[in-house]
Amino acid sequence: MSTAEAIFPVYLVRGDDPTVSADEVKALVAELVGASDPAFVVEELSGDEYSPAALVEAAQTPPFFGDRRVVVARDVSRFTTAEVAPLLSYLADPLPTSTLVLVAAGGKLPRSLVDAVRKAGHVVETSVPAGRGRSTWISARLKEGPVRLDAQATALVTAHLGDDVGRLGSLLTLLAAVHGAGARLGADEITPFLGQAGPVAPWDLTDAIDSGDIAAALGHLHRLVGAGGRHPLVVAATLHNHYARMLRLDGAGVADEKAAAAVLGMKGSTFPAKKALTQTRRLGHQGVDRAITLLADADLALKGAVDWPPEAVLEVLVARLTRLTPRPAGTGRR
């Protein structure tokens, strides 16, 4: 949003990560307030202490100082379609001296509210894309940030944060405080400030296993159960589901990813089915059968059949599953 272009009567900031949404709200409110004193301009409504009617009342209150009043309403996703009726009526004819900032970090919003905001104002999407989209999202935020990172530092931040992108804003603030705004930094300058590696997505683990990269697979495993906080049984279930797809495709005679998706009951994108089919063909019947056996043994071990720490059971399982992937001639395991 650029206040030089326009100020809308309402903004809806929504996304899955509360920290990312909070950073966006902070920046948006600062731009709306401008040089005014927030204490006289901004009113915050949060938790269960307010209703849509109270929000409308706040929006209809003329500004006491200055020419604009900013009302920030958090957790609006807790309201039902019926409950937001007063807000919808207000948005049909909003007060020109008030700006609403509606915040929904997670949860499902009434469709009527989203449509009303789009008609009267602007929806700010803060959800972080998965996969390669996440890297693009981080790169864009880094370009807007207070310091400048070179390509190596950018790659390091992207890999280190993993799914924990909510830490990006505080990391950039810290780097600017230490090195100064506008500083150009490389990997060596940022490494001491990275902290614990963030969690990764489950498919990062299964992709590394499928590619036969033991080092990467074990690294992703440690981040899933460490920073990701996933219980070993949950990780084992993820791996079981991954290979269960291959078991269903093994011997099914499917010719392409569309047929594979039909066998697996997948709707929408056929990309997951394509990955499962490719790995099924790569492993062959014996490989898939061996993987299922390894998973069954690990399940028993995690439930007490073997006196090993759960983390050790998973490490052995992941290493053995990774070794099932055939390697091209002349190459070794990484």
C-alpha positions, 0 to 999 in steps of 0.5 A: 500500500502506498499512501501517496496513491490512495488510502482505502476505508478498509484493509483485510490482512490475512495469512497462515503465519501470525508473525508474518501477518503481525509484521504486515499489520505493523507496517500498514498501520505505520504507513496509515498513521504517517507523522501523526501520534499513534496514541491519538490515531489508532484504536486496537480491538482484539480477543473476545472483548469486542463484537462487530457492532463495537467495531462499527461503533469505533469506525463511526467515531470521528477522529479527535486529533488529525484528519484520520482514525485507524481502527485495528480489529484482530481475530476477525475470523472468529465471527460468523456470517450472521455476526458480521452483518453490521460490519457489512452494512457499514462497509457499504457506506464507510466513514471517509475519516476512518480506516479499518484494518481487519486481521485474520491470521488463520481460520476461515472468514465469511465469504461475504466479508471478504467480498465486501472488503474487496469492493470497498478496500483492499485484501492483503495476502500474507500467506507464504507459498510452499516449495520454490514459491517460498524462496521467491517470497523470501527473496522479495522480502529481503529486497524490501528489507533494511539491509542488502544480502548477497546471493550466498547470504540469501540462499543461507537465510532461505535454507536456514529458516525453512518453514519458520519464515516468521523469524525473517522480520526480526532477523533483518531488524537485528542485522540492521541494528548491528551493521546499519541500515543499507549495509551489504552483507555476506554469509559470514556476517549473518551466520552468527545471528541465524540461531536454530535452524527452522523447521522444514516441510514433510515433503522436503524429507521425502524428496531427499529420501527419494533422491537418495541423499542421506545427508540431506534426508537426515538433516531434514529429519532433525529439523522436523523433530527439532525445530518442527516439534513433530512427534516421531510417530507423526514423522513415521506416519508421514513416511508410511503414507508416502510409501503407501501411495507407491504400494498402491501404484505398484503393479497397478499398470498405470501409464501416466500421472493422471491414471496414478492420481485416479488410483490414489484418489487425488483431485486437483494437481497431479504433481504428487501422483507424478512423484509417487509414480516416478519413485515407484518405477525407480524402486521397483516391486522389491524396493517398495516391498522392502520399504514397507517392511522397514516401516513396519519394523520401525513402527514396532521399534517406536512402540517399544519392541526395541530399547532405542531412543525414538530419534535413533529409530527414525535416523536408521529408518530414514538412512535405510529408506534413502539407500533403497533409491538406485544411484547412477553408476559411478556416483556415491551416496552423499 
